[in-house]
């Protein structure tokens, strides 16, 4: 039996829930979930009347999200939910106030793919917008992850992931011209894997005279 909380919020990521509690994601904002999967982070947003956009390369996942949206937010058009990879989304530039990418970027097959995925999600974020990312990392797993090639590692939990670290995320924050809104927060599952939360504010272009 689905609990009242799960019916209202779905299986929302707890760190994304924290952003909602702090008012950083507020009604009236357009939210784009890049790599949405089955839409576990979208239940509350759809119920609360947010304008939601989403993309995922899995057509079955997108069909599931469309059905969920039709039930929870029937005013939203089906074309808001698109079966396409995050590095090649067809949404226009700067179209969203908030971009979510949750447990997505660590599926990159190498540096070029990771960069394409990151830039593809960053492109659709409006100036001043919030970028919320959770991804697997080496933080807390040093010495436990076995390097396969480049930043691809085998983890003790049996998975293979593209793993970032603190220095890389801070360098990318600088390269994107972004502001780190929270310190990097990493959850370590004992001797198995770790997930880091990376939350950025996109810079607003300065006015020229």
Protein Blocks (a to p, Z undefined) as FASTA:
>chain_A
ZZfklmmnopadfklmmmmmnopacghiacddehklnolmmmmmmmnopacddddfblkl
mmmmmmmmmmmmmmbcfklpccddfklccbdehkbfbdcdehklmmpgbfklmmmmmmmm
mmmpcghiacddddddfehpgokaccfbhjbccdfkopacddddfklmmmmmmmnopacf
bdcdddddehkbccdddddddddddddZZ
